[in-house]
Amino acid sequence: MIFLGLLSSSMLYAHEIDNILQEYNKKNALSQKTIDENKGHLVLFTRERLERMHARTLKDVFKMTPVIYYNENRIALPDPSTSGTFEPYRSNFIRLYIDGVEVTQGWMGSGVMLYGDVNIDFVDHIEFYFAIPSFDSSVEASYLTVFLYSKDPKRDSGGKASVVQGNRGYNAQTLSYGEQTEDLAYMVNFSHTNAKRETVNNGTSTPLSRDFERTQLFSYIKTKDQMFHLQVMKKNTDSLAGFSWDATPLESEIDYLNLHMDYAIDFSEHWHAQFAYDWLKTDIRQSDEYRGTPFTQNYGELTWADALGSNTFYGEYKNSTYTGEVTYRETIADHQVTAGIKGRYKKLDSFKNNGQDM
């Protein structure tokens, strides 16, 4: 009886300790510091939930959201709202933020274009906000805002490496290192993915390919009142149907090189400033069989207008996006007051068609 009593007491005590630890972890999770109900209807993916899902990319998370699902368009870009027709991109109402700073593109208008299937090894938790966002979070109109928050070196100090091998030759490698010192914290995350994906039958001897190879760097350094991010991504893709009217391209490849930098500073408890720069280079290689039908004579052999009626298109786009904001925030009694100014400037730096400046 004494033995059974001690055993029962020990089990109850251990169970109580587990409950206390779970409650502590829940209350001290990083997500508790970033959730903002004013941004819309929240769907939260905590770190624990992401680990249970074995989510490796943002694509895996999109598939679990209750309102919108992950899809790709006819040029193999992440495009949850695609209709499968010839429009280049339909999901520019979805905005993507990393550590509170929007990652955007001047070409398609949304960072989801490249980051919709990004490796999330550097991510602690993810917040999806549906409905119209507040001035606090949005520079441009949007219906869905996705916030990725990176891991904190206080909790994830030191280095980590991982290798994933899948079927059809899929492989991914990640390497990260973070450290917290007395004055600053920093993290560097490097990943490489080579995705050999299932082909799509188009009725010809050459099925459509969606393979891609992506190399990405995510890094930040922050102090008590300042933060700087540097992100670089290179993604070489087989672009599925590409610009072919009948989805039978002879060649369909698009390569992307993306750079994102941002700097934020808190001047005081109330004043905050933030500046971001996004640059994208796009190399497009498309060709299709020359038919010379009345339809293609009027509309071109390829869907993209810049092909100018030709059955080949080798284009290079470079564009830049500049974003800045200065905001003032103060809480008075039960009311939160926010004021400020935000602006964005998009620029087409250059466009070449078949090596010629346009």
Order of alpha helices (4+ residues) and beta strands (2+ residues): alpha-alpha-beta-alpha-alpha-beta-beta-alpha-beta-beta-beta-beta-beta-beta-beta-beta-beta-alpha-beta-beta-beta
